[in-house]
Amino acid sequence: MHSLRFLSAEILVSKGQLASYLQEQVEVIHDLVENWPLPEFNVGKLLGKTADHPEDISNRACSLCLASCLAGLKDYVLNCSSPYAKRLKMVDLTGIKDVEIQLCPCRKTMGRWARTELLSRTCYDLLVDMQNLPFHPDVFEISVDVFADIFVTERSYEVVVQALLMRCHCPLKIRCKAFRVDNLALKKFFYIIKLTEPSSLGKFEVVHNVRLHMEHLQVLFNNVQFPKLASLTLPAGTFDVRRFTPEDEATLSGIGEKMSQMTQLIELSLAFSTLTGRLRKLLSPLKTPLKMLDVSNCSLNHLDMAYLANSLHSKSLEALDISGHDVADLYPSTFFKLLNHSSYTLKSLMLEECNIQDIHINMLILGLVPCRKLEELKNRGLVAQLAEGNLAARAADWHAGRHAYLHLHKREENRGSE
């Protein structure tokens, strides 16, 4: 049974031309935000599950509704009501979930890149209107922190920089919780990262077409602090040990030490860096165990896998991507040891392009049996084979497989001593 408050709101927004986010009519969304009576406007909480509406619609990144929210937010500042009656202090836009298939009726979505651009233009246009329109001078006393996940590319760079530079003058102050940069020159990258207030960043992603190599990463970490960073993604080719000099070895150690100062770091993606034999040097300084690690296509060798299997991270990992490594032939026993150590926590395992053949299936099943929390396993064709093998039923074969496991371990030890 719905509450009286919910029923009253439903009747209100169903009258005439009025609207709601659920119904994708925009007038009342704008008017409601423009006259928001509370100190906090949290989109994720408002669209999440409630007793009245159990469906979570925070994955509806509806372009019309979100644009109406931001327009209402701008008019909240500009409308003629007394600034002393305006209680809003914090807007949180980070709760919007981007999904591959958009379920909103209009099918017109506003992704993270477009939301960043629109929010930046809204802040900039607000400053222009404040210069050109008559309004109460106390409007300058209004200060609303707008938390958002910012996504910047070459196309949106200028407008985002303008909004961040003018933040101290604008009543709507963009606060970055997560920052993703793609397809941007290094000079612009180094400039904008300082404008994002990196001391408050929780997630930092540097992805495609940003040529951030190890020496650039060293400069970044030496000059910018990330004390609250929980998730870090580095672009392909950041590290490449094939061309290392003695100075590069020291640089890698220094980067590891800088990362150890990120005491909240629990997610790290190093995909498509060449780290052969150097994983310990980079990760061993970390004082906080990682919960997510992506070392796909990093050319890891036996020493790297042995370190990972015995590190403090192994018993905390919830998601591991080790795609692009021949785990069954290069280091089977250490890989299965890693699975065993991670069995109480591991939920997601990525094994794409790992050269896993039919002859490896039984052994892999034995390695996965202890992983009771495993929810996601990705490998083309492998999942179907495991389903045919009936993973739960194969638990009884665990002891029968011990002899094969010990044989692999002995063979690998001999290989390592050669």
C-alpha positions as CSV (number, residue, x, y, z in Angstrom):
1,M,0.0,0.0,0.0
2,H,1.4,3.4,-1.0
3,S,1.8,6.1,1.6
4,L,-0.5,9.2,1.7
5,R,2.5,11.4,0.7
6,F,3.1,9.2,-2.4
7,L,-0.5,9.1,-3.5
8,S,-0.9,12.9,-3.1
9,A,2.2,13.5,-5.2
10,E,0.9,11.1,-7.9
11,I,-2.4,12.9,-8.1
12,L,-0.6,16.3,-8.2
13,V,1.6,15.4,-11.1
14,S,-1.1,13.6,-13.1
15,K,-3.3,16.7,-13.4
16,G,-3.3,18.7,-16.6
17,Q,0.1,19.5,-18.0
18,L,2.0,18.7,-14.8
19,A,4.6,15.9,-14.8
20,S,7.1,13.7,-13.0
21,Y,10.4,12.0,-13.8
22,L,8.6,8.7,-13.8
23,Q,6.2,9.9,-16.4
24,E,8.8,11.9,-18.4
25,Q,6.9,15.1,-18.6
26,V,9.1,18.0,-17.7
27,E,7.2,21.0,-16.4
28,V,6.9,20.0,-12.8
29,I,10.4,18.7,-12.7
30,H,11.7,22.1,-13.6
31,D,9.3,23.9,-11.2
32,L,10.0,21.5,-8.4
33,V,13.7,21.9,-8.7
34,E,13.4,25.7,-9.1
35,N,11.5,25.8,-5.8
36,W,13.3,23.0,-4.0
37,P,12.6,23.4,-0.2
38,L,15.3,21.1,1.2
39,P,19.0,21.5,1.8
40,E,19.8,18.5,-0.3
41,F,18.8,17.4,-3.8
42,N,20.2,13.8,-4.4
43,V,19.1,12.4,-7.8
44,G,20.3,8.9,-7.0
45,K,18.3,8.7,-3.8
46,L,15.2,10.2,-5.3
47,L,15.2,7.7,-8.2
48,G,16.2,4.7,-6.1
49,K,14.0,2.1,-4.6
50,T,11.4,3.2,-2.0
51,A,8.6,1.6,-0.1
52,D,6.2,3.4,-2.4
53,H,8.0,2.6,-5.7
54,P,10.2,-0.5,-5.5
55,E,11.6,-0.1,-9.0
56,D,15.0,1.6,-9.1
57,I,14.9,4.0,-12.0
58,S,18.3,5.6,-11.4
59,N,19.4,3.9,-14.6
60,R,17.0,6.2,-16.6
61,A,19.5,8.8,-17.9
62,C,16.6,10.5,-19.6
63,S,17.8,13.5,-21.6
64,L,14.6,15.5,-21.3
65,C,14.3,15.0,-17.5
66,L,17.9,15.7,-16.7
67,A,18.0,18.8,-18.9
68,S,14.8,20.0,-17.0
69,C,16.5,19.3,-13.7
70,L,19.5,21.5,-14.6
71,A,17.3,24.2,-16.0
72,G,15.3,24.2,-12.8
73,L,18.6,24.4,-10.8
74,K,19.7,27.5,-12.8
75,D,16.3,29.2,-12.2
76,Y,16.5,28.3,-8.5
77,V,19.4,30.7,-8.3
78,L,17.8,33.4,-10.6
79,N,14.2,33.4,-9.4
80,C,12.8,36.3,-7.4
81,S,12.3,34.5,-4.0
82,S,14.3,35.8,-1.2
83,P,17.8,34.3,-1.0
84,Y,17.2,33.8,2.7
85,A,14.4,31.4,1.9
86,K,16.6,29.2,-0.3
87,R,17.9,26.3,1.7
88,L,19.5,24.2,-1.0
89,K,23.2,23.6,-0.3
90,M,24.0,20.3,-2.0
91,V,23.1,18.7,-5.3
92,D,24.3,15.2,-6.1
93,L,24.1,14.0,-9.7
94,T,26.4,11.0,-9.3
95,G,23.6,8.5,-8.7
96,I,22.6,8.3,-12.3
97,K,23.7,4.9,-13.7
98,D,24.7,4.6,-17.3
99,V,23.5,1.3,-18.8
100,E,23.9,-0.2,-22.2
101,I,20.1,-0.5,-22.9
102,Q,18.2,2.6,-21.8
103,L,14.7,1.9,-20.4
104,C,13.2,5.3,-20.3
105,P,10.1,5.6,-22.5
106,C,11.6,8.4,-24.7
107,R,14.8,6.5,-25.4
108,K,16.7,9.8,-25.5
109,T,19.6,9.4,-23.1
110,M,22.1,11.8,-21.7
111,G,25.4,10.0,-21.0
112,R,28.2,11.0,-18.7
113,W,30.0,13.1,-21.4
114,A,26.8,15.0,-22.3
115,R,25.9,15.5,-18.6
116,T,29.3,17.0,-18.0
117,E,29.0,19.4,-21.0
118,L,25.4,20.4,-20.1
119,L,26.3,21.0,-16.4
120,S,29.3,23.1,-17.4
121,R,27.3,25.2,-19.9
122,T,24.5,25.7,-17.3
123,C,27.1,27.1,-14.8
124,Y,28.6,29.3,-17.4
125,D,25.3,30.6,-18.7
126,L,24.2,31.3,-15.2
127,L,27.1,33.6,-14.7
128,V,26.3,35.4,-18.0
129,D,22.6,35.8,-16.9
130,M,23.7,37.2,-13.6
131,Q,25.6,39.9,-15.4
132,N,22.7,40.7,-17.8
133,L,19.5,40.2,-15.8
134,P,18.1,42.3,-12.9
135,F,18.0,40.3,-9.7
136,H,18.4,40.7,-6.0
137,P,22.1,41.3,-5.2
138,D,22.0,38.8,-2.4
139,V,22.0,36.1,-5.1
140,F,25.8,36.2,-4.9
141,E,25.4,34.8,-1.4
142,I,23.9,31.6,-2.7
143,S,26.3,28.7,-2.7
144,V,25.3,25.2,-3.9
145,D,27.8,22.4,-4.3
146,V,27.0,20.3,-7.3
147,F,28.6,16.8,-7.1
148,A,29.1,15.1,-10.4
149,D,31.1,12.5,-12.3
150,I,33.0,14.6,-14.8
151,F,34.0,13.2,-18.3
152,V,36.2,15.3,-20.4
153,T,37.4,14.9,-24.0
154,E,38.9,17.4,-26.5
155,R,35.4,18.4,-27.6
156,S,34.2,19.4,-24.1
157,Y,37.5,20.6,-22.7
158,E,37.0,24.4,-23.2
159,V,33.5,24.6,-21.7
160,V,34.5,22.4,-18.7
161,V,37.6,24.5,-18.0
162,Q,35.6,27.7,-18.1
163,A,33.1,26.3,-15.6
164,L,35.8,25.1,-13.3
165,L,37.8,28.3,-13.5
166,M,34.7,30.4,-12.6
167,R,33.6,28.1,-9.8
168,C,34.5,30.6,-7.1
169,H,32.2,33.2,-8.7
170,C,29.3,30.9,-9.6
171,P,26.5,30.0,-7.1
172,L,26.5,26.5,-8.6
173,K,29.9,25.0,-7.8
174,I,30.9,21.9,-9.6
175,R,32.6,19.3,-7.3
176,C,34.1,16.3,-9.0
177,K,33.6,12.9,-7.3
178,A,35.0,11.0,-10.3
179,F,37.0,12.3,-13.2
180,R,37.5,10.5,-16.6
181,V,39.6,11.9,-19.3
182,D,39.8,10.6,-22.9
183,N,41.4,11.8,-26.1
184,L,43.2,14.8,-24.7
185,A,46.6,16.3,-25.1
186,L,49.0,15.9,-22.1
187,K,49.3,19.7,-21.7
188,K,45.6,20.1,-21.4
189,F,45.4,17.0,-19.2
190,F,47.9,18.4,-16.6
191,Y,46.1,21.8,-16.6
192,I,42.5,20.5,-16.0
193,I,43.4,17.9,-13.4
194,K,44.4,20.6,-11.0
195,L,41.1,22.4,-11.5
196,T,39.1,19.3,-10.5
197,E,40.2,19.6,-6.8
198,P,42.1,16.3,-6.9
199,S,42.4,16.1,-3.1
200,S,38.7,15.2,-3.1
201,L,38.6,12.8,-6.1
202,G,37.4,9.3,-5.4
203,K,37.8,7.9,-8.9
204,F,40.3,8.8,-11.6
205,E,40.2,7.3,-15.1
206,V,42.7,8.1,-17.8
207,V,41.8,6.2,-20.9
208,H,42.1,6.1,-24.7
209,N,44.3,8.5,-26.6
210,V,45.9,10.1,-23.6
211,R,49.6,9.4,-24.0
212,L,50.4,9.2,-20.3
213,H,53.7,7.2,-19.9
214,M,55.5,6.3,-16.8
215,E,57.6,9.5,-16.6
216,H,54.5,11.6,-17.0
217,L,52.8,9.6,-14.2
218,Q,55.8,10.3,-12.0
219,V,55.5,14.1,-12.6
220,L,51.7,13.9,-11.9
221,F,52.1,12.1,-8.6
222,N,55.0,14.3,-7.5
223,N,52.9,17.4,-8.0
224,V,49.3,16.4,-7.3
225,Q,48.0,14.6,-4.2
226,F,45.1,12.1,-4.3
227,P,44.5,11.3,-0.6
228,K,40.9,10.1,-1.1
229,L,41.4,8.2,-4.3
230,A,39.7,4.8,-4.2
231,S,39.8,3.8,-7.9
232,L,42.6,4.5,-10.5
233,T,42.6,3.5,-14.1
234,L,45.7,4.1,-16.2
235,P,45.9,4.1,-20.1
236,A,47.3,1.3,-22.2
237,G,51.1,1.5,-22.4
238,T,51.7,3.5,-19.2
239,F,54.4,1.1,-18.2
240,D,56.7,-0.8,-20.6
241,V,59.6,-2.7,-18.9
242,R,61.0,-3.8,-22.3
243,R,62.7,-0.4,-22.6
244,F,63.6,0.1,-19.0
245,T,66.9,1.7,-17.9
246,P,68.2,1.7,-14.3
247,E,66.7,5.2,-13.9
248,D,63.3,3.7,-14.9
249,E,63.6,1.1,-12.2
250,A,63.9,3.8,-9.7
251,T,61.0,5.7,-11.2
252,L,58.8,2.6,-11.0
253,S,59.7,2.2,-7.3
254,G,58.9,5.9,-6.7
255,I,55.5,5.5,-8.3
256,G,54.7,2.6,-6.1
257,E,55.7,4.7,-3.0
258,K,53.4,7.5,-4.2
259,M,50.5,5.1,-4.7
260,S,51.1,3.8,-1.1
261,Q,50.1,7.2,0.1
262,M,46.7,6.7,-1.4
263,T,45.5,4.9,1.6
264,Q,41.9,4.5,0.3
265,L,42.9,2.9,-3.0
266,I,41.1,-0.4,-3.5
267,E,40.6,-0.5,-7.3
268,L,43.5,-0.5,-9.8
269,S,43.5,-1.0,-13.6
270,L,46.8,-1.4,-15.4
271,A,45.5,-3.1,-18.6
272,F,47.8,-3.3,-21.6
273,S,50.9,-2.2,-19.7
274,T,54.0,-4.4,-20.0
275,L,55.0,-5.3,-16.4
276,T,56.9,-8.5,-16.8
277,G,58.7,-9.3,-13.6
278,R,57.9,-5.9,-12.0
279,L,54.4,-6.3,-10.5
280,R,55.9,-6.7,-7.0
281,K,57.8,-3.5,-7.3
282,L,54.7,-1.5,-8.2
283,L,52.1,-3.1,-5.8
284,S,54.1,-4.2,-2.7
285,P,54.4,-0.7,-1.3
286,L,50.5,-0.5,-1.1
287,K,49.3,-0.6,2.5
288,T,45.7,-1.2,1.7
289,P,44.7,-4.5,0.0
290,L,43.1,-4.1,-3.5
291,K,39.6,-5.3,-4.1
292,M,39.7,-4.9,-7.8
293,L,42.8,-5.5,-10.0
294,D,43.0,-5.4,-13.8
295,V,46.3,-6.7,-15.1
296,S,44.9,-8.0,-18.4
297,N,47.5,-8.2,-21.2
298,C,50.4,-7.1,-18.9
299,S,52.7,-9.9,-20.0
300,L,53.0,-11.2,-16.4
301,N,55.5,-14.0,-15.8
302,H,55.9,-16.7,-13.1
303,L,57.4,-14.3,-10.6
304,D,54.5,-11.8,-11.0
305,M,51.9,-14.6,-10.5
306,A,53.8,-15.9,-7.5
307,Y,53.9,-12.5,-5.9
308,L,50.2,-11.9,-6.6
309,A,49.2,-15.3,-5.2
310,N,51.1,-14.6,-1.9
311,S,50.4,-10.9,-1.6
312,L,48.1,-9.1,0.9
313,H,45.8,-8.4,-2.1
314,S,45.0,-12.1,-2.8
315,K,42.7,-12.5,0.2
316,S,40.8,-9.3,-0.5
317,L,40.2,-9.5,-4.3
318,E,36.6,-9.3,-5.4
319,A,37.3,-8.7,-9.1
320,L,40.3,-9.9,-11.0
321,D,41.0,-9.5,-14.7
322,I,44.0,-11.5,-15.9
323,S,43.0,-11.9,-19.5
324,G,45.7,-12.3,-22.1
325,H,47.8,-14.7,-20.0
326,D,48.3,-18.4,-20.6
327,V,47.5,-19.3,-17.1
328,A,47.0,-23.0,-17.6
329,D,50.5,-23.6,-19.1
330,L,52.7,-20.8,-17.8
331,Y,52.0,-20.9,-14.1
332,P,49.0,-23.2,-13.3
333,S,49.8,-24.0,-9.7
334,T,50.4,-20.4,-8.7
335,F,47.2,-19.3,-10.5
336,F,45.2,-21.9,-8.7
337,K,46.9,-20.9,-5.4
338,L,45.7,-17.3,-6.1
339,L,42.2,-18.6,-6.7
340,N,42.3,-20.5,-3.4
341,H,43.5,-17.5,-1.5
342,S,40.8,-15.3,-3.1
343,S,38.0,-17.9,-2.7
344,Y,36.3,-16.2,0.2
345,T,36.0,-12.8,-1.6
346,L,36.3,-13.3,-5.4
347,K,33.0,-12.3,-7.2
348,S,34.3,-11.6,-10.7
349,L,37.0,-13.3,-12.8
350,M,38.0,-12.4,-16.3
351,L,39.9,-15.0,-18.4
352,E,39.6,-13.8,-21.9
353,E,42.2,-15.0,-24.4
354,C,44.0,-17.2,-21.9
355,N,44.4,-20.2,-24.2
356,I,42.2,-22.4,-22.0
357,Q,41.6,-25.6,-23.9
358,D,39.3,-28.6,-23.3
359,I,42.1,-30.4,-21.5
360,H,42.2,-27.7,-18.9
361,I,38.6,-27.6,-18.0
362,N,38.6,-30.3,-15.3
363,M,41.5,-28.6,-13.6
364,L,39.9,-25.2,-13.8
365,I,36.7,-26.5,-12.3
366,L,38.7,-27.8,-9.4
367,G,40.3,-24.4,-9.0
368,L,36.9,-22.7,-9.0
369,V,35.1,-25.0,-6.7
370,P,36.2,-23.1,-3.5
371,C,35.1,-19.7,-5.0
372,R,31.7,-19.8,-3.5
373,K,31.0,-16.1,-4.0
374,L,31.9,-16.1,-7.7
375,E,29.1,-14.4,-9.7
376,E,30.8,-13.5,-13.0
377,L,33.2,-15.5,-15.1
378,K,34.1,-14.2,-18.6
379,N,35.7,-16.3,-21.3
380,R,34.4,-17.0,-24.7
381,G,33.1,-20.5,-24.7
382,L,34.4,-21.4,-21.3
383,V,31.3,-20.6,-19.3
384,A,29.2,-23.0,-21.4
385,Q,31.8,-25.8,-20.9
386,L,31.8,-25.2,-17.1
387,A,28.0,-25.2,-17.1
388,E,28.1,-28.6,-18.8
389,G,30.6,-29.8,-16.2
390,N,28.1,-28.9,-13.4
391,L,30.4,-26.9,-11.1
392,A,28.5,-27.8,-7.9
393,A,28.5,-31.5,-8.6
394,R,32.2,-31.5,-9.3
395,A,33.0,-30.4,-5.7
396,A,33.3,-34.0,-4.7
397,D,36.2,-34.4,-7.2
398,W,38.3,-31.9,-5.2
399,H,40.3,-34.6,-3.4
400,A,40.7,-36.7,-6.5
401,G,42.3,-33.7,-8.2
402,R,44.8,-33.1,-5.5
403,H,47.4,-35.4,-7.1
404,A,47.2,-33.6,-10.4
405,Y,47.5,-30.3,-8.6
406,L,50.6,-31.3,-6.6
407,H,52.1,-32.6,-9.8
408,L,51.7,-29.3,-11.5
409,H,53.1,-27.5,-8.5
410,K,56.2,-29.7,-8.6
411,R,56.7,-29.3,-12.3
412,E,56.4,-25.5,-12.0
413,E,58.9,-25.4,-9.1
414,N,61.4,-27.3,-11.2
415,R,60.8,-24.9,-14.1
416,G,61.4,-21.9,-11.9
417,S,64.7,-23.3,-10.6
418,E,66.1,-23.8,-14.1
